[in-house]
């Protein structure tokens, strides 16, 4: 495997205004005066807006949030800059530098999106004045502020993690440490089942062919049968497509490794595999949530179903699920592949997050926190939303007078509920269990469940338990028969 020797810097010096050495006291006085005016001005604005009831409007609410954010933004940078002008200590540790950048990027991006929210507020006030207070209600204003801060937070995590997992080799360092970085990896795969690898290959190949064939059949039938051109089956076709692509990222390479072909993968290939795997896996989680919402609207609000779940809304929901997957994958892959790796053997059959972290030369606590937070967000949040949907659905079903009606209504949800339980169950066990309970053999067997069995389960459950799909299949077969 290819390795590179590097010397890592763990402390830095600021050049600051060293080229203006003779004017540093003057610069200190000028900057300090400006900073005091900045702090005082922003604090006065926030206090006045808070105290004066006449200013309790969306416009001034956003202004107070911007002033608060600007104050915190300046606190991150200016005090250290001022101290460097009157002190010779211009060093900063790696951890402090990362912390400074994190808050600087968070508040800097937050300010950008707060200004955008203020522009939207002015647009509504001028172009739609009669509905201004309705559109820009308190809930919407708070949501816009939280969205601005969340975007700043996500981008900051991505940026800081990617930058501070780099090995720094500058000349202005005080503390350095050497390590060897790996750029090629090999998979352990199922090497512990060496005598059964041909059997495993045959079993997994059959399952994979059935998975591909069944998902392709489901998508084809839904596309061509107009009786299935409804939101429910639109989401099912998107889920089947996503599941198919998801398996293509992992299974072919796994199968090739079982029959002794090359099990090595480059750093770039590993990062690409993880990116698509994480994107599509998270996309599937939120698609299942969207399908739960679709069932909730169909059962709890049937008269407005086609209005609520129109084509535009369906497209937005699918794009939203994919966008979340894309964003989270960018965060995860950036944080993992900015690490320096010192081990070359991946204890898995694909580039998964936890096995890759174990190969790092340095402490991965930050990466583990990021992974846990992302896992909580993409597993528990959609699972919670599905749970709420089904509480409301069951409540509505119990109000149906006839037992036949209750049975028929619940039958439309049974397939989705089965897939949800298996999907979220496996994901929760894999990514939310305590670190101390990690067993690589168990993890590999569990991974087979959610990379091969779950994608197979989806079309099988929907075709075997769903009368409309079975009728569509019969019609499709009937057309081909003479």
C-alpha positions as MATLAB code, in Angstrom:
seq = 'XXXXXXXXXXXXXXXXXXXXXXXXXXXXXXXXXXXXXXXXXXXXXXXXXXXXXXXXXXXXXXXXXXXXXXXXXXXXXXXXXXXXXXXXXXXXXXXXXXXXXXXXXXXXXXXXXXXXXXXXXXXXXXXXXXXXXXXXXXXXXXXXXXXXXXXXXXXXXXXXXXXXXXXXXXXXXXXXXXXXXXXXXXXXXXXXXXXXXXXXXXXXXXXXXXXXXXXXXXXXXXXXXXXXXXXXXXXXXXXXXXXXXXXXXXXXXXXXXXXXXXXXXXXXXXXXXXXXXXXXXXXXXXXXXXXXXXXXXXXXXXXXXXXXXXXXXXXXXXXXXXXXXXXXXXXXXXXXXXXXXXXXXXXXXXXXXXXXXXXXXXXXXXXXXXXXXXXXXXXXXXXXXXXXXXXXXXXXXXXXXXXXXXXXXXXXXXXXXXXXXXXXXXXXXXXXXXXXXXXXXXXXXXXXXXXXXXXXXXXXXXXXXXXXXXXXXXXXXXXXXX';
ca = [
       0.000    0.000    0.000;
       1.238    3.540   -0.705;
       2.230    5.608    2.322;
       3.535    9.165    2.739;
       5.554   10.551    5.662;
       4.296   13.878    7.052;
       5.089   16.200    9.958;
       1.966   17.573   11.599;
       1.826   21.046   13.147;
      -0.234   21.424   16.339;
       0.410   25.106   17.186;
       0.456   28.246   15.029;
       1.625   31.867   15.014;
      -0.307   34.833   13.586;
       1.678   37.247   11.433;
      -0.946   39.858   12.301;
       0.209   43.411   11.577;
       3.910   42.652   12.044;
       4.742   44.610    8.867;
       3.271   47.742   10.565;
       5.395   47.311   13.696;
       6.071   51.020   14.218;
       2.342   51.825   14.020;
       0.973   49.013   16.166;
       0.055   51.221   19.152;
      -1.756   53.629   16.824;
      -3.583   50.738   15.172;
      -4.501   49.339   18.613;
      -6.073   52.673   19.686;
      -8.000   53.092   16.410;
      -9.272   49.494   16.315;
     -10.173   49.517   20.013;
     -12.210   52.728   19.589;
     -14.027   51.264   16.556;
     -14.641   47.995   18.421;
     -16.108   49.775   21.456;
     -18.414   51.782   19.161;
     -19.423   48.566   17.387;
     -20.240   46.741   20.624;
     -22.032   49.713   22.164;
     -24.061   50.387   19.000;
     -25.215   46.785   18.617;
     -26.036   46.369   22.315;
     -28.050   49.643   22.324;
     -30.022   48.519   19.244;
     -30.862   45.127   20.798;
     -31.924   46.698   24.136;
     -34.108   49.382   22.512;
     -35.849   46.846   20.258;
     -36.468   44.557   23.214;
     -37.820   47.298   25.522;
     -39.883   49.380   23.046;
     -43.147   47.588   22.155;
     -43.511   49.739   18.997;
     -40.486   47.926   17.574;
     -41.871   44.434   18.172;
     -42.276   43.803   14.440;
     -40.633   41.247   12.123;
     -38.300   43.882   10.638;
     -36.842   44.869   14.008;
     -36.842   41.287   15.273;
     -34.525   40.356   12.390;
     -32.456   43.499   13.051;
     -32.004   42.535   16.723;
     -30.953   39.005   15.677;
     -28.467   40.437   13.167;
     -27.030   42.834   15.772;
     -26.632   39.977   18.268;
     -24.963   37.785   15.649;
     -22.649   40.615   14.540;
     -21.632   41.213   18.165;
     -20.744   37.545   18.701;
     -19.024   37.486   15.303;
     -16.725   40.379   16.287;
     -16.048   38.864   19.735;
     -14.558   35.800   18.035;
     -11.910   37.801   16.145;
     -11.273   41.316   17.439;
     -10.165   40.771   21.086;
      -7.374   38.397   20.025;
      -6.352   40.784   17.242;
      -6.180   43.695   19.711;
      -4.153   41.662   22.191;
      -1.665   40.719   19.455;
      -1.060   44.423   18.778;
       0.168   45.046   22.341;
       1.582   41.615   23.156;
       4.324   39.426   21.745;
       2.303   36.236   22.273;
       0.782   35.611   18.839;
       0.534   31.817   19.121;
      -2.668   29.763   19.096;
      -3.192   26.056   19.642;
      -4.727   23.782   17.021;
      -7.896   23.350   19.130;
      -8.288   27.107   19.716;
      -7.725   27.833   16.028;
     -10.432   25.300   15.093;
     -12.823   26.791   17.658;
     -12.218   30.314   16.373;
     -12.822   29.270   12.776;
     -15.965   27.337   13.744;
     -17.638   30.349   15.377;
     -16.340   32.757   12.732;
     -17.794   30.678    9.870;
     -21.050   29.945   11.754;
     -21.817   33.605   12.502;
     -20.451   34.845    9.165;
     -22.808   32.589    7.174;
     -25.640   33.183    9.667;
     -25.336   36.932    8.987;
     -25.554   36.365    5.225;
     -28.810   34.420    5.535;
     -30.249   36.831    8.122;
     -29.766   39.637    5.587;
     -31.591   37.427    3.043;
     -34.476   36.943    5.528;
     -34.613   40.728    6.049;
     -34.814   41.202    2.273;
     -37.712   38.729    2.105;
     -39.405   40.593    4.966;
     -39.181   43.883    3.051;
     -40.492   42.198   -0.115;
     -43.600   40.907    1.708;
     -44.147   44.258    3.490;
     -44.058   46.257    0.221;
     -45.486   43.807   -2.314;
     -48.129   42.154   -0.114;
     -48.893   44.644    2.700;
     -52.436   43.397    3.460;
     -51.182   39.904    4.303;
     -47.877   41.000    5.846;
     -48.707   40.122    9.462;
     -50.227   36.803    8.379;
     -47.260   35.734    6.242;
     -44.578   37.092    8.579;
     -46.057   35.733   11.793;
     -43.898   34.965   14.839;
     -43.552   31.284   13.975;
     -42.272   32.055   10.451;
     -39.815   34.671   11.750;
     -38.361   32.276   14.342;
     -38.156   29.519   11.704;
     -36.246   31.806    9.302;
     -33.775   32.766   12.048;
     -33.239   29.119   13.024;
     -32.760   28.140    9.384;
     -30.103   30.841    8.959;
     -28.277   29.647   12.079;
     -28.610   25.960   11.104;
     -27.130   26.585    7.659;
     -24.232   28.429    9.292;
     -23.735   25.579   11.749;
     -23.787   22.826    9.080;
     -21.406   24.669    6.763;
     -19.084   25.513    9.681;
     -18.936   21.867   10.779;
     -18.130   20.835    7.200;
     -15.487   23.517    6.698;
     -13.749   23.214   10.058;
     -13.721   19.420   10.008;
     -12.290   19.350    6.487;
      -9.599   21.942    7.260;
      -8.508   20.688   10.683;
      -8.181   17.077    9.642;
      -5.465   18.163    7.216;
      -1.841   17.519    8.231;
      -0.263   20.986    8.641;
       3.423   21.277    7.710;
       4.135   25.035    7.903;
       7.409   26.531    9.044;
       5.968   28.616   11.891;
       5.225   25.669   14.149;
       6.184   24.944   17.727;
       5.002   21.381   18.168;
       5.159   18.659   15.505;
       4.510   14.947   15.303;
       5.300   12.433   12.556;
       3.019    9.806   11.055;
       2.661    7.798    7.848;
      -0.455    8.361    5.776;
      -2.160    5.546    3.834;
      -3.691    6.243    0.400;
      -4.765    2.691   -0.580;
      -6.957    0.271    1.371;
      -7.906   -3.393    1.287;
     -11.182   -4.888    2.521;
     -11.221   -7.786    4.960;
     -14.619   -8.701    3.504;
     -15.673  -12.204    4.547;
     -12.130  -13.557    4.936;
     -13.108  -15.162    8.270;
     -15.612  -17.306    6.301;
     -12.918  -18.447    3.882;
     -14.213  -22.009    3.430;
     -17.756  -20.756    2.721;
     -16.935  -17.907    0.329;
     -18.160  -19.686   -2.832;
     -21.420  -20.565   -1.060;
     -21.804  -16.963    0.125;
     -21.068  -15.727   -3.401;
     -23.801  -17.935   -4.866;
     -26.369  -16.953   -2.200;
     -25.609  -13.217   -2.372;
     -25.564  -13.254   -6.189;
     -29.011  -14.884   -6.348;
     -30.402  -12.420   -3.800;
     -28.855   -9.510   -5.685;
     -30.285  -10.591   -9.032;
     -33.744  -10.966   -7.439;
     -33.349   -7.530   -5.793;
     -32.382   -5.820   -9.057;
     -35.059   -7.624  -11.083;
     -37.876   -6.977   -8.595;
     -37.035   -3.275   -8.192;
     -36.792   -2.797  -11.966;
     -40.139   -4.580  -12.428;
     -41.796   -2.399   -9.776;
     -40.501    0.828  -11.374;
     -41.460   -0.330  -14.891;
     -44.980   -1.375  -13.892;
     -45.597    1.904  -12.044;
     -44.311    3.947  -15.007;
     -46.470    2.204  -17.605;
     -49.679    1.417  -15.697;
     -51.829    4.566  -15.430;
     -53.814    3.043  -12.538;
     -50.656    3.420  -10.437;
     -50.013    7.058  -11.332;
     -50.744    8.255   -7.798;
     -48.498    9.902   -5.175;
     -48.149    6.634   -3.210;
     -46.751    4.705   -6.179;
     -44.711    7.662   -7.382;
     -42.866    7.595   -4.046;
     -42.568    3.806   -4.247;
     -40.964    4.032   -7.700;
     -38.488    6.650   -6.448;
     -37.667    4.478   -3.413;
     -37.117    1.424   -5.646;
     -34.828    3.454   -7.923;
     -32.867    4.737   -4.940;
     -32.593    1.227   -3.454;
     -31.299   -0.108   -6.791;
     -28.588    2.560   -7.021;
     -27.783    1.984   -3.336;
     -27.041   -1.706   -3.917;
     -25.010   -0.957   -7.072;
     -22.597    1.113   -4.973;
     -21.706   -1.819   -2.687;
     -22.771   -5.307   -3.802;
     -20.834   -5.784   -7.095;
     -17.492   -5.062   -5.377;
     -18.448   -7.329   -2.463;
     -19.304  -10.182   -4.847;
     -16.028   -9.782   -6.728;
     -14.065   -9.961   -3.461;
     -15.758  -13.290   -2.583;
     -14.272  -14.978   -5.655;
     -10.771  -13.656   -5.048;
     -10.648  -10.606   -7.298;
      -8.777   -7.454   -6.243;
     -10.007   -6.237   -2.855;
      -7.994   -2.984   -2.810;
      -9.500    0.474   -3.270;
      -7.907    3.910   -3.567;
      -8.562    6.757   -1.136;
     -10.597    8.571   -3.802;
     -12.560    5.429   -4.706;
     -13.335    4.797   -1.040;
     -14.528    8.398   -0.537;
     -16.723    8.159   -3.646;
     -18.266    4.889   -2.492;
     -19.021    6.284    0.965;
     -20.493    9.491   -0.511;
     -23.022    7.667   -2.687;
     -23.768    5.076    0.007;
     -24.521    7.740    2.655;
     -26.459    9.962    0.221;
     -28.758    7.168   -0.941;
     -29.139    5.598    2.534;
     -30.277    8.908    4.068;
     -32.408    9.607    1.014;
     -34.190    6.271    1.617;
     -34.820    7.159    5.278;
     -36.552   10.395    4.349;
     -38.409    8.838    1.402;
     -39.977    6.392    3.881;
     -40.956    9.402    6.015;
     -42.516   11.074    2.977;
     -44.452    7.870    2.243;
     -45.705    7.885    5.849;
     -46.899   11.471    5.403;
     -48.607   10.478    2.152;
     -50.528    7.694    3.973;
     -51.456   10.142    6.752;
     -52.965   12.629    4.264;
     -54.740    9.841    2.317;
     -56.413    8.410    5.440;
     -56.849   11.450    7.691;
     -57.718   14.009    5.006;
     -59.022   11.964    2.019;
     -61.200   14.706    0.479;
     -58.211   17.030    0.032;
     -55.678   14.298   -0.741;
     -55.119   15.101   -4.421;
     -54.930   18.829   -3.659;
     -52.452   18.460   -0.802;
     -50.347   15.790   -2.528;
     -50.218   17.392   -5.976;
     -47.364   16.785   -8.437;
     -45.470   19.871   -7.345;
     -45.570   18.900   -3.650;
     -44.514   15.319   -4.443;
     -41.549   16.571   -6.483;
     -40.536   18.971   -3.688;
     -40.684   16.186   -1.096;
     -38.507   13.872   -3.208;
     -36.001   16.662   -3.925;
     -35.981   17.568   -0.222;
     -35.179   13.971    0.766;
     -32.343   13.830   -1.766;
     -31.004   17.257   -0.722;
     -30.825   16.162    2.928;
     -28.972   12.999    1.891;
     -26.558   15.022   -0.237;
     -25.881   17.551    2.543;
     -25.340   14.959    5.258;
     -23.129   12.856    2.968;
     -20.962   15.908    2.273;
     -20.581   16.518    6.022;
     -19.778   12.873    6.796;
     -17.384   12.203    3.918;
     -15.536   15.489    4.392;
     -15.058   14.799    8.102;
     -13.851   11.213    7.547;
     -11.567   11.708    4.541;
      -9.785   14.695    6.019;
      -8.353   12.290    8.609;
      -4.795   10.965    8.176;
      -5.033    7.160    7.886;
      -2.243    4.949    9.249;
      -3.822    1.514    8.749;
      -4.667    0.054    5.349;
      -7.008   -2.875    6.113;
     -10.733   -1.982    6.363;
     -12.569   -4.415    8.658;
     -15.619   -4.488    6.378;
     -16.640   -5.235    2.796;
     -17.175   -1.568    1.842;
     -16.083    1.890    3.027;
     -18.434    2.437    5.953;
     -18.040    5.306    8.416;
     -17.111    3.518   11.654;
     -14.560    1.068   10.139;
     -12.827    3.963    8.348;
     -12.559    6.001   11.562;
     -10.733    3.096   13.213;
      -7.911    3.440   10.658;
      -7.113    7.054   11.599;
      -3.773    8.032   13.152;
      -5.301   10.726   15.358;
      -8.083   11.080   17.891;
     -11.490   10.769   16.192;
     -13.698   12.060   19.018;
     -14.944   14.992   16.912;
     -15.745   12.638   14.023;
     -17.582   10.275   16.362;
     -19.667   13.168   17.688;
     -20.460   14.327   14.136;
     -21.402   10.791   13.128;
     -23.629   10.320   16.186;
     -25.389   13.673   15.708;
     -25.960   13.018   11.990;
     -27.185    9.475   12.746;
     -29.606   10.811   15.353;
     -30.897   13.379   12.882;
     -31.347   11.045    9.925;
     -32.681    8.029   11.853;
     -34.583    9.242   14.912;
     -36.126   12.361   13.325;
     -37.702   10.584   10.316;
     -38.564    7.591   12.515;
     -40.294    9.947   14.957;
     -42.220   11.618   12.132;
     -43.356    8.228   10.814;
     -44.366    7.243   14.358;
     -46.474   10.424   14.726;
     -48.060    9.816   11.302;
     -49.098    6.302   12.307;
     -50.515    7.427   15.654;
     -52.781    9.818   13.718;
     -53.508    7.139   11.097;
     -54.468    4.512   13.685;
     -56.606    7.082   15.480;
     -58.454    7.793   12.210;
     -58.812    4.069   11.391;
     -60.386    3.334   14.786;
     -63.088    5.903   14.029;
     -64.225    3.960   10.934;
     -67.543    2.270   11.718;
     -67.229   -1.008    9.784;
     -64.584   -3.631   10.563;
     -64.194   -4.293    6.831;
     -63.450   -0.604    6.251;
     -60.871   -0.576    9.053;
     -59.196   -3.696    7.652;
     -59.074   -2.331    4.108;
     -57.717    1.048    5.228;
     -55.002   -0.470    7.391;
     -54.017   -2.824    4.543;
     -52.895    0.230    2.522;
     -50.368    1.013    5.290;
     -49.199   -2.500    6.194;
     -46.585   -2.774    3.414;
     -45.041    0.591    4.225;
     -45.047   -0.136    7.961;
     -43.245   -3.477    7.419;
     -40.476   -1.842    5.375;
     -40.162    1.014    7.895;
     -39.707   -1.320   10.863;
     -36.988   -3.379    9.153;
     -35.194   -0.356    7.643;
     -35.078    1.857   10.732;
     -34.500   -1.131   13.019;
     -31.334   -2.194   11.198;
     -30.092    1.406   10.831;
     -30.610    2.104   14.546;
     -28.725   -1.026   15.614;
     -25.870   -0.306   13.198;
     -25.288    3.390   13.910;
     -26.803    4.208   17.309;
     -25.584    1.332   19.472;
     -22.845    2.060   22.056;
     -19.270    1.925   20.786;
     -18.391   -0.748   23.368;
     -20.883   -3.122   21.761;
     -19.274   -2.959   18.314;
     -18.404   -6.398   16.917;
     -17.014   -6.364   13.390;
     -18.434   -9.800   12.511;
     -21.897   -8.799   13.733;
     -21.625   -5.463   11.922;
     -20.809   -7.190    8.636;
     -23.758   -9.574    8.933;
     -26.034   -6.674    9.896;
     -24.733   -4.683    6.920;
     -25.857   -7.508    4.619;
     -29.382   -6.984    5.983;
     -29.620   -3.295    5.124;
     -27.546   -3.410    1.916;
     -29.098   -6.517    0.343;
     -32.125   -7.831    2.265;
     -33.918   -4.501    2.850;
     -33.748   -3.444   -0.846;
     -35.162   -6.892   -1.691;
     -37.840   -6.629    0.991;
     -39.214   -3.381   -0.384;
     -40.536   -4.643   -3.789;
     -41.396   -8.107   -2.438;
     -43.569   -6.729    0.372;
     -45.270   -4.185   -1.868;
     -45.979   -6.712   -4.635;
     -47.109   -9.599   -2.414;
     -49.241   -7.567   -0.001;
     -50.598   -4.962   -2.411;
     -53.629   -5.818   -4.540;
     -53.185   -2.855   -6.914;
     -49.600   -3.821   -7.741;
     -50.588   -7.471   -8.272;
     -53.445   -6.368  -10.579;
     -51.039   -4.127  -12.509;
     -48.610   -7.035  -12.895;
     -51.430   -9.253  -14.198;
     -52.442   -6.567  -16.705;
     -48.816   -6.165  -17.836;
     -48.430   -9.953  -18.266;
     -51.819  -10.199  -19.986;
     -50.847   -7.609  -22.607;
     -47.826   -9.668  -23.590;
     -49.796  -12.876  -23.951;
     -51.431  -13.563  -27.364;
];
